[in-house]
Amino acid sequence: MSLDSQFRLLQGNVYVCVLPDSYLPVSRLACGDVEGKFDLLFTRVRAVQKKSGQFDLLLCVGNFFGSTAEAESEWEEYRKGIKKAPIQTCVLGANNQENVAHFQDANGCELAENIMYLGRKGVFTGASGLQIAYLSGIESKSEPAPAYSFTSKDTASLKAALTSSSKFKGVDILLTSPWPKEVWNYGNNPGEVDTRRCGSVLVAGLALALKPRYHFAALEGVSYERLPYRNHVVLQENTQHVTRFIALANVGNVSKKKYLYAFSIVPLSLMDPSELVKQPLDVTENPYRKSGKEASKTKQARTIEKEEPATQFFFDLSKQQGKKRPSEGRGDGQHSSPKQPRKPPQPTGPCWFCLASPEVEKHLVVSIGTHCYLALAKGGLTSDHILILPIGHYQSVVEVSSDVLEEVAKYKAALKKFLKSKGKRCVLFERNYRSQHLQLQVVPVPLSCCTTDHIKESFIIQAEEQQIELLEIPEHSDIKQIVQPGIPYFYVELDTGEKLFHRIKKNFPLQFGREVLASEAILNIPTRADWRECKYSREEEETLAKSFRQGFEPFDFSLMD
């Protein structure tokens, strides 16, 4: 049966295939590169159906045809009807010149019984409303583009055809052969894939615009199921559905990597809105927020960051405090350079926390990394209340460079391990309000005092009592995507990764974080809520710092480099 007549022009040479009710799938299968191993694939499909029940549709991404004589011979049996695919199979087009001849009609056609070529680009729509957007080929590196490639015009027309409607929420499935560029951002590691080479920028832009609930790709010979990512900016946009990106390996690979993926999906248009936008616990930020024009800006920013080492000083903590020497390689400033590295923002006045500042109480410093350092809090809630601080001058987490942020994360992880060994959990908070240098407060709480849920509840209850709107934000969210630089905020991170956030609009109690942790519900030391009431003598501070430094030493990554 030919399906040619069921294709119709939607917009800008983008075609839609409308299937009758009999083709509406309930359960679907997706497959990676077949590479001409049709018998092996369909034998596997029959086995899956026998074990798990009937599937109505098989979606193939990557290279469907092989290049060997054996693969061509096997295909002839299906093309002539000697053999038949056991399931309606939809495939993408060629990714190389060798296979172009198999795809005669760029708008899609039937290749063999039960095997349909979708076309170069378009939307495959079931009568139920299920939408499958597809893009055949690989990204073109030249003009004019080869027959097996796509260009920015192709992705632009596909995006325009779908997103022009004000009612557009996304598509159910996106099929591409190449991976989207940087899909691994904020997510789990793709393993053996060469991330410098892998992926298409145009596919990333397409995925960002179309917001598929599932996105399948292949060509890399590996199986990779990325953590689901959100399609909205937390606290700035209405909650939207998540996307699951799944890359599949080649059929019959010797490493037995996953090449067949079974799933069920209710069309987006038929789902209850509240069910559609439910966020799984492991959801992450959108990996493509820096695609397209933003990608070039990010590339420039990364170049600048590499050229801009933060002002760094090394202290011999075993000797008299206060002596410093600049790190090697900074030069004496007598030789000009075409590109002068940009320095971190400078304080408007004396800063108590810039490590190069004479105001820093260096006897409180317990660890110094490349971009950050640790110091005991002046007038700490507890004797091991610690601060994570950038060496250069930054006002908040939102404003720090990626290098600083990476080292902050390393210090957080090290402190968690250290405190866990002491039978304690840590609560981290930041108040970016009436302060000029980033201070990440890390307050240890004995496990015997209370649970993490009690700490979270205490923050929420005391916030409500003071009419502070404390919102819970997703665990894998990036605070840089929630608030812009220069905006005041208060932020809490619990040891479970749970986070609470308040955007400060008017006044805010300066001691709020300390007050909650000092309350009877947690540390039960209410008289220590104000740091000015918790002063130690210089000698006591030196003793506490020395004790912490010695205890933390086995966990201090800065000493292992």
PyMOL commands that set and color helices and strands:
alter all, ss='L'
color gray80, all
select helices_A, chain A and resi 4-6+21-23+38-52+69-79+97-102+152-163+201-210+268-270+273-276+293-307+362-364+397-399+402-421+452-465+479-481+512-518+526-528+531-533+538-555+557-559
alter helices_A, ss='H'
color red, helices_A
select strands_A, chain A and resi 7-11+14-19+27-31+57-60+89-91+109-112+115-117+121-126+131-135+138-139+149-150+173-176+214-217+224-225+229-230+242-247+260-264+313-314+325-326+365-368+372-376+386-390+424-432+440-446+471-473+489-493+499-503
alter strands_A, ss='S'
color yellow, strands_A
deselect
rebuild
show_as cartoon
